[in-house]
Amino acid sequence: MGVCLGASTVSVACIGKTTDDNDAPKTDIRILRHGSYPHEGDPRQTLLKTLADFDPWSCDRLVITGRQLRDSVNLTAISEPEAVSLAYRLLKPEGVDCPAIISAGGETFMAYILDATGNIANVVTGNKCASGTGAFFLQQLRRMDVTLDEASQWSLQEAPYPLSARCSVFCKSDCTHATNKGIPRSRIAAGLCRMMAQKILDLLRKVPRRRIMLVGGVARNQMLVAHLREQIEELIVPAEAPTSKPWAPPCGPWTTPRAHSPVPKPSSGARPCASNNYRR
């Protein structure tokens, strides 16, 4: 079982190996179950709910990843680049090599530049401004009283309304003015998606725009993905893209010599894996 403690979402995946008729484990790894839980600023309670839903005590190993929040949990953890690297080798189509992986989440967009062997050679990040991130996009949808499901139904051919990409304050102001002027919300959302796509393309200035892999929660945004497909030849968006990082960590015991601790056993009727082992 792998858990990614993200900036806005707790993602989890349980994976397993298939077996042959004699119950001998094979090399292929498959996802048994996965899910994402927006934590709305309360990752502790969301992690507790996630672990209650997925019952980690039925798993052999539990591994945590993420950026800053992973250090607040007293469980085996691996870095986000290590998780991305593991996921890439298991997600990429057979016979295909990607020059870069885009990790697009709620707080940060990052490009992991790969060398000829598929190892991470460099990491490129955008500026620290919140405009263009997944969380900022959701915030603007809420301000327009639009759900993500509603936005996903809008035509991908909608004409994007021009929005400032320099700063989240300017972009938010542009969205407000556009709404007050009666600009259709679908056009504003399309403008946000185009702006976000451009932020991603800016990370790939020194990389051939071909066979780039996109992972992270933003991969659910079909309007943004459509904009990227116009600029990136053979863009690769795995079906597991939104939960790629959490399901990569538990592969570690099978793909690397790194040791991973067993899931802590509950004691005295409590569930210490989530409550007692979470550092406040």
The 8 nearest C-alpha neighbors of each residue, nearest first, counted from 0:
[[1, 13, 61, 249, 12, 60, 14, 58],
 [2, 0, 245, 62, 246, 249, 12, 248],
 [1, 3, 11, 245, 63, 10, 64, 62],
 [2, 4, 245, 64, 65, 10, 9, 5],
 [5, 3, 9, 65, 68, 69, 64, 2],
 [4, 6, 8, 7, 65, 9, 3, 66],
 [5, 7, 106, 105, 8, 4, 104, 68],
 [6, 8, 5, 105, 37, 38, 39, 40],
 [9, 7, 37, 5, 38, 36, 6, 10],
 [8, 10, 4, 36, 5, 35, 3, 37],
 [11, 9, 35, 3, 2, 34, 8, 242],
 [10, 12, 2, 245, 34, 33, 1, 3],
 [11, 13, 33, 246, 1, 32, 245, 0],
 [12, 14, 0, 32, 31, 30, 33, 1],
 [15, 13, 30, 31, 29, 0, 12, 246],
 [16, 14, 29, 28, 30, 31, 17, 13],
 [17, 15, 28, 27, 24, 25, 29, 18],
 [16, 18, 25, 24, 27, 15, 28, 19],
 [19, 17, 24, 22, 23, 25, 16, 20],
 [18, 20, 22, 21, 23, 24, 25, 17],
 [19, 21, 22, 18, 23, 24, 17, 25],
 [20, 22, 19, 23, 18, 24, 25, 17],
 [23, 21, 18, 19, 20, 24, 17, 25],
 [22, 24, 18, 21, 19, 25, 20, 17],
 [25, 23, 18, 17, 16, 22, 19, 26],
 [26, 24, 18, 17, 27, 16, 23, 19],
 [25, 27, 28, 16, 24, 17, 253, 18],
 [28, 26, 25, 16, 17, 29, 24, 15],
 [29, 27, 16, 15, 26, 17, 14, 30],
 [28, 30, 14, 15, 16, 31, 27, 17],
 [29, 31, 14, 32, 13, 15, 12, 28],
 [30, 32, 14, 13, 29, 15, 33, 12],
 [33, 31, 13, 30, 12, 14, 34, 11],
 [32, 34, 12, 11, 13, 31, 242, 30],
 [35, 33, 11, 10, 12, 36, 32, 242],
 [34, 36, 10, 9, 11, 8, 37, 33],
 [35, 37, 9, 8, 38, 10, 34, 45],
 [38, 36, 8, 7, 39, 9, 35, 45],
 [37, 39, 42, 41, 8, 45, 40, 7],
 [40, 38, 41, 37, 7, 42, 8, 45],
 [39, 41, 38, 42, 7, 6, 37, 43],
 [42, 40, 38, 43, 39, 44, 45, 46],
 [43, 41, 45, 38, 44, 46, 40, 9],
 [44, 42, 46, 45, 41, 47, 277, 38],
 [43, 45, 47, 46, 42, 41, 48, 38],
 [44, 46, 42, 48, 47, 43, 38, 49],
 [45, 47, 49, 43, 48, 44, 42, 50],
 [48, 46, 44, 50, 45, 49, 273, 51],
 [49, 47, 51, 45, 46, 50, 52, 44],
 [50, 48, 46, 52, 51, 47, 45, 53],
 [49, 51, 53, 47, 52, 48, 54, 46],
 [50, 52, 48, 49, 54, 53, 47, 55],
 [53, 51, 49, 50, 54, 48, 47, 55],
 [52, 54, 50, 51, 55, 49, 13, 11],
 [53, 55, 56, 51, 50, 52, 57, 58],
 [56, 54, 57, 58, 53, 50, 0, 262],
 [57, 55, 58, 54, 262, 264, 59, 263],
 [56, 58, 55, 54, 59, 53, 262, 60],
 [59, 57, 55, 56, 60, 0, 61, 262],
 [58, 60, 261, 262, 57, 61, 56, 0],
 [61, 59, 261, 262, 58, 0, 260, 62],
 [60, 62, 0, 262, 1, 261, 249, 63],
 [63, 61, 1, 75, 76, 248, 249, 2],
 [64, 62, 76, 2, 1, 3, 75, 69],
 [65, 63, 3, 77, 76, 69, 79, 78],
 [66, 64, 4, 3, 79, 69, 5, 68],
 [65, 67, 68, 79, 69, 5, 64, 78],
 [68, 66, 69, 70, 65, 71, 4, 5],
 [69, 67, 70, 71, 4, 66, 65, 5],
 [68, 70, 65, 71, 67, 64, 72, 4],
 [69, 71, 68, 72, 67, 73, 76, 66],
 [70, 72, 278, 68, 69, 277, 73, 279],
 [73, 71, 277, 70, 74, 278, 69, 276],
 [72, 74, 276, 277, 71, 278, 75, 70],
 [75, 73, 72, 76, 63, 62, 276, 61],
 [74, 76, 62, 63, 260, 259, 73, 77],
 [77, 75, 63, 64, 62, 74, 69, 78],
 [78, 76, 64, 63, 81, 79, 82, 75],
 [77, 79, 81, 80, 64, 82, 65, 76],
 [78, 80, 82, 65, 81, 64, 83, 66],
 [81, 79, 83, 82, 78, 84, 119, 111],
 [82, 80, 84, 78, 79, 83, 85, 77],
 [81, 83, 79, 85, 80, 247, 84, 248],
 [84, 82, 80, 86, 81, 85, 244, 87],
 [83, 85, 81, 87, 82, 86, 80, 88],
 [86, 84, 82, 83, 87, 247, 88, 81],
 [85, 87, 247, 83, 89, 84, 88, 90],
 [88, 86, 90, 84, 89, 85, 91, 83],
 [87, 89, 86, 85, 90, 91, 84, 117],
 [88, 90, 86, 87, 91, 85, 247, 28],
 [91, 89, 87, 88, 86, 92, 237, 239],
 [90, 92, 87, 88, 89, 93, 95, 96],
 [93, 91, 95, 94, 90, 96, 89, 235],
 [94, 92, 95, 91, 96, 90, 89, 88],
 [93, 95, 92, 96, 91, 97, 88, 90],
 [96, 94, 92, 93, 97, 91, 210, 98],
 [95, 97, 98, 94, 117, 91, 210, 115],
 [96, 98, 210, 99, 211, 95, 212, 100],
 [99, 97, 113, 112, 211, 96, 206, 114],
 [100, 98, 112, 113, 111, 97, 211, 110],
 [101, 99, 212, 111, 110, 213, 211, 102],
 [100, 102, 110, 213, 109, 103, 212, 214],
 [101, 103, 214, 109, 215, 108, 213, 110],
 [104, 102, 108, 215, 217, 101, 214, 107],
 [105, 103, 215, 216, 107, 106, 133, 217],
 [104, 106, 133, 134, 132, 7, 6, 107],
 [105, 107, 104, 132, 6, 134, 133, 129],
 [108, 106, 104, 105, 132, 109, 103, 125],
 [107, 109, 103, 102, 104, 124, 125, 132],
 [110, 108, 124, 102, 123, 101, 107, 111],
 [111, 109, 101, 123, 100, 122, 112, 202],
 [110, 112, 122, 100, 99, 121, 119, 113],
 [113, 111, 99, 121, 120, 119, 122, 110],
 [114, 112, 119, 120, 98, 118, 117, 99],
 [113, 115, 117, 116, 118, 120, 119, 112],
 [114, 116, 117, 113, 118, 98, 96, 97],
 [117, 115, 114, 118, 113, 96, 119, 120],
 [118, 116, 113, 114, 115, 119, 96, 97],
 [117, 119, 113, 114, 116, 120, 84, 115],
 [118, 120, 113, 112, 121, 111, 114, 117],
 [119, 121, 113, 112, 114, 118, 122, 111],
 [122, 120, 112, 119, 111, 123, 113, 110],
 [121, 123, 111, 110, 112, 124, 109, 120],
 [124, 122, 110, 109, 202, 111, 121, 125],
 [125, 123, 109, 108, 110, 122, 126, 202],
 [126, 124, 108, 127, 202, 109, 123, 198],
 [125, 127, 128, 124, 129, 107, 108, 198],
 [126, 128, 129, 125, 107, 124, 130, 106],
 [129, 127, 126, 130, 166, 167, 131, 165],
 [128, 130, 167, 132, 131, 135, 127, 106],
 [131, 129, 167, 128, 132, 135, 166, 164],
 [130, 132, 195, 129, 194, 135, 198, 133],
 [133, 131, 135, 134, 105, 106, 130, 129],
 [132, 134, 105, 136, 135, 104, 217, 137],
 [133, 135, 105, 137, 136, 132, 138, 106],
 [134, 136, 138, 132, 133, 137, 130, 129],
 [137, 135, 133, 139, 138, 134, 140, 132],
 [138, 136, 140, 134, 139, 135, 141, 133],
 [137, 139, 135, 141, 136, 140, 134, 142],
 [138, 140, 142, 136, 141, 137, 135, 143],
 [139, 141, 145, 137, 143, 142, 138, 144],
 [142, 140, 144, 138, 143, 139, 145, 137],
 [141, 143, 139, 140, 144, 138, 145, 175],
 [142, 144, 140, 141, 145, 139, 184, 178],
 [145, 143, 141, 142, 140, 146, 139, 184],
 [146, 144, 140, 143, 141, 149, 147, 150],
 [147, 145, 149, 148, 150, 140, 144, 141],
 [146, 148, 150, 149, 151, 145, 140, 137],
 [147, 149, 151, 146, 150, 152, 145, 153],
 [150, 148, 146, 152, 147, 151, 145, 153],
 [149, 151, 147, 152, 148, 153, 146, 145],
 [150, 152, 148, 149, 153, 147, 221, 220],
 [153, 151, 149, 150, 154, 148, 155, 147],
 [154, 152, 150, 151, 155, 185, 149, 157],
 [153, 155, 156, 157, 152, 151, 222, 185],
 [154, 156, 157, 222, 153, 225, 189, 221],
 [155, 157, 154, 158, 153, 159, 222, 189],
 [156, 158, 154, 155, 186, 159, 189, 185],
 [157, 159, 186, 156, 160, 189, 190, 185],
 [160, 158, 190, 189, 186, 157, 161, 187],
 [159, 161, 190, 186, 187, 162, 158, 189],
 [162, 160, 190, 159, 163, 187, 191, 194],
 [163, 161, 170, 173, 190, 164, 160, 191],
 [162, 164, 170, 165, 169, 173, 161, 166],
 [163, 165, 166, 170, 194, 162, 130, 131],
 [166, 164, 163, 167, 169, 170, 130, 128],
 [165, 167, 169, 168, 164, 130, 128, 170],
 [166, 168, 130, 170, 169, 129, 171, 128],
 [169, 167, 171, 166, 170, 172, 130, 173],
 [170, 168, 172, 166, 171, 167, 163, 173],
 [169, 171, 163, 167, 173, 172, 168, 162],
 [170, 172, 174, 168, 173, 169, 167, 175],
 [171, 173, 169, 175, 170, 174, 168, 176],
 [174, 172, 170, 176, 171, 175, 162, 177],
 [175, 173, 171, 177, 172, 176, 178, 170],
 [176, 174, 172, 178, 173, 177, 179, 171],
 [177, 175, 179, 173, 178, 174, 180, 172],
 [176, 178, 180, 174, 182, 175, 179, 173],
 [177, 179, 175, 181, 180, 176, 182, 174],
 [180, 178, 176, 181, 177, 175, 182, 174],
 [181, 179, 177, 178, 182, 176, 175, 183],
 [180, 182, 178, 179, 183, 177, 184, 176],
 [181, 183, 177, 178, 180, 184, 186, 187],
 [184, 182, 185, 186, 181, 187, 178, 177],
 [183, 185, 187, 186, 188, 182, 178, 143],
 [184, 186, 188, 183, 187, 189, 153, 157],
 [185, 187, 189, 159, 160, 184, 188, 183],
 [188, 186, 190, 184, 160, 189, 185, 191],
 [189, 187, 191, 185, 190, 186, 184, 192],
 [188, 190, 159, 186, 192, 187, 191, 185],
 [191, 189, 159, 160, 187, 193, 188, 192],
 [190, 192, 188, 194, 189, 193, 195, 187],
 [193, 191, 223, 189, 195, 194, 190, 196],
 [192, 194, 196, 190, 195, 191, 189, 197],
 [193, 195, 191, 197, 192, 196, 190, 164],
 [196, 194, 131, 198, 192, 197, 193, 191],
 [195, 197, 193, 199, 198, 194, 223, 227],
 [196, 198, 200, 194, 199, 195, 201, 193],
 [199, 197, 195, 201, 196, 200, 194, 131],
 [198, 200, 196, 197, 201, 202, 195, 108],
 [199, 201, 197, 203, 202, 198, 196, 204],
 [200, 202, 198, 199, 203, 204, 197, 125],
 [203, 201, 200, 199, 204, 110, 123, 125],
 [204, 202, 206, 200, 201, 205, 199, 208],
 [203, 205, 201, 206, 202, 200, 207, 208],
 [206, 204, 203, 207, 202, 208, 201, 112],
 [205, 207, 203, 204, 208, 98, 99, 112],
 [208, 206, 209, 205, 98, 203, 204, 211],
 [209, 207, 231, 206, 232, 211, 210, 203],
 [208, 210, 232, 231, 211, 207, 233, 234],
 [211, 209, 233, 234, 97, 235, 232, 212],
 [210, 212, 234, 99, 209, 97, 235, 100],
 [213, 211, 235, 100, 236, 101, 234, 210],
 [212, 214, 101, 236, 100, 235, 102, 211],
 [215, 213, 240, 102, 241, 218, 101, 103],
 [216, 214, 241, 103, 104, 102, 217, 240],
 [215, 217, 241, 218, 104, 219, 103, 214],
 [216, 218, 219, 220, 215, 103, 104, 133],
 [217, 219, 216, 220, 215, 214, 241, 240],
 [220, 218, 217, 221, 216, 241, 224, 215],
 [221, 219, 218, 223, 217, 222, 224, 151],
 [220, 222, 224, 223, 219, 225, 151, 218],
 [221, 223, 225, 224, 155, 220, 192, 226],
 [224, 222, 192, 226, 225, 221, 220, 196],
 [223, 225, 221, 227, 226, 222, 228, 220],
 [224, 226, 228, 222, 223, 227, 221, 229],
 [227, 225, 223, 229, 224, 228, 193, 196],
 [226, 228, 224, 230, 229, 225, 231, 196],
 [229, 227, 225, 231, 230, 226, 234, 224],
 [228, 230, 227, 226, 231, 225, 232, 224],
 [231, 229, 227, 228, 232, 226, 208, 200],
 [232, 230, 208, 228, 209, 234, 227, 229],
 [231, 233, 209, 234, 210, 208, 228, 230],
 [234, 232, 210, 209, 235, 231, 228, 211],
 [233, 235, 210, 211, 232, 231, 228, 212],
 [236, 234, 212, 211, 210, 233, 237, 213],
 [235, 237, 213, 212, 240, 234, 238, 214],
 [238, 236, 240, 239, 235, 90, 214, 213],
 [237, 239, 240, 236, 241, 242, 90, 243],
 [238, 240, 237, 243, 242, 241, 90, 214],
 [239, 241, 214, 243, 237, 242, 238, 215],
 [242, 240, 216, 215, 239, 243, 214, 218],
 [243, 241, 240, 239, 244, 245, 10, 246],
 [242, 244, 240, 239, 246, 245, 241, 86],
 [243, 245, 247, 82, 246, 242, 83, 3],
 [246, 244, 1, 2, 3, 11, 247, 12],
 [245, 247, 12, 1, 243, 244, 248, 249],
 [246, 248, 86, 244, 82, 250, 245, 85],
 [249, 247, 250, 1, 82, 251, 246, 62],
 [250, 248, 251, 1, 0, 247, 62, 246],
 [251, 249, 248, 253, 247, 252, 254, 85],
 [250, 252, 254, 249, 255, 253, 248, 257],
 [251, 253, 250, 254, 255, 257, 259, 258],
 [254, 252, 251, 250, 255, 256, 249, 26],
 [253, 255, 251, 252, 250, 256, 85, 257],
 [256, 254, 251, 257, 252, 253, 250, 258],
 [257, 255, 258, 252, 254, 251, 253, 259],
 [258, 256, 255, 252, 259, 251, 254, 253],
 [259, 257, 256, 252, 260, 251, 255, 75],
 [260, 258, 75, 252, 257, 261, 60, 62],
 [259, 261, 75, 60, 262, 258, 61, 74],
 [262, 260, 60, 59, 263, 61, 259, 58],
 [261, 263, 60, 61, 56, 264, 260, 59],
 [264, 262, 272, 261, 265, 271, 56, 260],
 [263, 265, 262, 266, 56, 272, 271, 270],
 [266, 264, 270, 271, 269, 263, 268, 272],
 [265, 267, 268, 269, 264, 270, 271, 263],
 [268, 266, 269, 265, 270, 271, 264, 275],
 [267, 269, 266, 265, 270, 271, 264, 272],
 [270, 268, 267, 266, 265, 271, 274, 275],
 [269, 271, 265, 272, 273, 274, 268, 266],
 [270, 272, 275, 274, 273, 265, 276, 269],
 [273, 271, 276, 270, 263, 274, 275, 265],
 [272, 274, 271, 47, 276, 277, 270, 275],
 [273, 275, 271, 277, 276, 272, 270, 47],
 [274, 276, 271, 277, 273, 272, 270, 278],
 [277, 275, 73, 272, 274, 271, 273, 278],
 [276, 278, 72, 274, 275, 73, 273, 279],
 [279, 277, 71, 72, 276, 73, 275, 70],
 [278, 277, 71, 43, 72, 276, 275, 274]]
